[in-house]
Amino acid sequence: MTATAAFEYGPNHDFVDPCAVEDDTGSAWWPPADGQPDGDHLLAPPRPADRIGIDPRDRRRLELHAALTAAGIPPRPEDREAIESLSALSGSVNSTVQRWLHHTL
C-alpha cells in the first residue's frame, strides 16, 4: 500500500458522526439538546426578556461606528474620543449625524 492509498476515499467509506446515536433498528439520529423538546432545534428560541439591556449611550456609539463603516469611513483608534463625545449627545443629534453619513453613499 502506498502512502497516498491510505487517504483515498471511495464508495466503501461511510461518514461517521460521533454525536449521532443509533437506535434499535441501526439508524442514526441526533438527540435533542438538554431541556429541549423533540424537533430539529438544537437551541432554545431567544427570550427577549432575558436579554441584558444596553445603555442608550453605548447603543448610539455602536450605531455611529456602524454608520461610519457603512459610509466607507472605518473609525480609527484615534477617533475614539470624537465618537465618545458624539455618543454623549442626545439621540436626535446622533440620528442626524447618521442620516448625514447615510446620504454620503
Order of alpha helices (4+ residues) and beta strands (2+ residues): beta-beta-alpha-alpha-alpha
